[in-house]
Amino acid sequence: MKPTQRVKCCVYTAAPGTPEPVRRRTTASSVGKRTMVRTMTTSAQRSRAVPAGFSSGPSCAPAMCFAAAGSAAGSVSAKATPTCSKRLTSAPASISVAGILRPVKFFALLLLLLGCSPKRIALNTLADAFSSSGEGGAFARDDDPELVRDAVPFALKTMEGLADSLDDHGGLRLGMARGFTQYAYAFVQLPAEMGAPPDKAQAGMLRARRLYLRARAYGLEGLKLARGVAEQELRARQLDKLQKEDVPLTYWTFAPWAAAIAANKRDLELEGDVPVVAAMLDKALQLDEAYDQGALHEFAIAFDPARPEGTTPQMQKAHFDRAVQLAQGERISVLVTYAEAVLGPAQDKKGYEALLKQAVSFDVDQPKARKNRLANVLTQRRAKYLLAHMDDVFPD
């Protein structure tokens, strides 16, 4: 007899009158010369002969018997003992795609009802990523200002493109207000102030002013989306709607607003907005005076002299002390801000020089300060420039 492989299915004799069981081959696969065939036998009733291990009852699940064939070199006798699996006591499970399709259909319907689309979900995800890359992000940790300077415009234009499709994304407006303000100051205004020729310095300040106004516009959009506060309400100093979670948007709205005023003090219309900026600063201090490691107090040091009611050296010193405390030895910008805004005008040369040298000697690479590394590197550049031009501040 020629060696073959056989798979035998044995079905035990059913009771007289029992319908003929239906045999159905469900799967067959071949690997080399070895073949395995699985046969399922389904019966409407339980067979008369019940193998050991099966339980009797009024209803009978399908009895499945499998016999494995030998290797290709040998043969399998027709008398091989069948191996049977244990009976399942529950009804046979059916394979249906209905249970899978139902949630898919529901999800698609939900997207339709919510006015969403896969494209919009993707855009929102991307917008969230861009808008959350501010404080402590990859740019903020970088130690190469020129690299960041070249990369930031692409990120800003990408956010503006996203904003065209996501007109209700408040976080994106915050990211753009913050990004345009930081870019304008670090890479447009500072170079214009630090040794640029007069014509380039003037052009740089005009460009910085335009960027500040763009940042302010995005901040105003964000406040309207987040809290329903319109620009007219801000100008009327109606700020009761603002909450603590609105402080970041509030800060990145009034900061470029004030910077635009300072960049061109001949613009009388903007100059008249100083009380609005002051009211927003006071509201932010009331809601969260510790925001961003003392950013509000540092801003107040430089801004408060422009208030209609003015300020005092004691008040500025109080803001300075609190800002230093909140900075926790991680940020040095407040040192340079206080030197420029207070000690220089007061002609305190010794204190002025001491703070600038403290900023220059700061280790920007220490672990706890890495999230502010870019700002600290730029601050050190500013401090070195001021030290080199002390004669401009202290003529005698």
CORFENUR-V865012 format. One record per run of one state. SS is the DSSP state (A for helix, B for strand, O for the rest). FROM is the first residue (numbers start at 1). TO is the last residue. If there is no record, write none. Layout:
ss:SS from:FROM to:TO
ss:SS from:FROM to:TO
This chain:
ss:O from:1 to:21
ss:B from:22 to:31
ss:O from:32 to:33
ss:B from:34 to:42
ss:O from:43 to:64
ss:B from:65 to:66
ss:O from:67 to:82
ss:B from:83 to:84
ss:O from:85 to:97
ss:A from:98 to:114
ss:O from:115 to:117
ss:A from:118 to:131
ss:O from:132 to:137
ss:A from:138 to:141
ss:O from:142 to:144
ss:A from:145 to:165
ss:O from:166 to:169
ss:A from:170 to:193
ss:O from:194 to:197
ss:A from:198 to:227
ss:O from:228 to:230
ss:A from:231 to:235
ss:O from:236 to:243
ss:A from:244 to:263
ss:O from:264 to:267
ss:A from:268 to:271
ss:O from:272 to:273
ss:A from:274 to:288
ss:O from:289 to:290
ss:A from:291 to:306
ss:O from:307 to:312
ss:A from:313 to:327
ss:O from:328 to:332
ss:A from:333 to:343
ss:O from:344 to:348
ss:A from:349 to:360
ss:O from:361 to:366
ss:A from:367 to:388
ss:O from:389 to:389
ss:A from:390 to:393
ss:O from:394 to:396
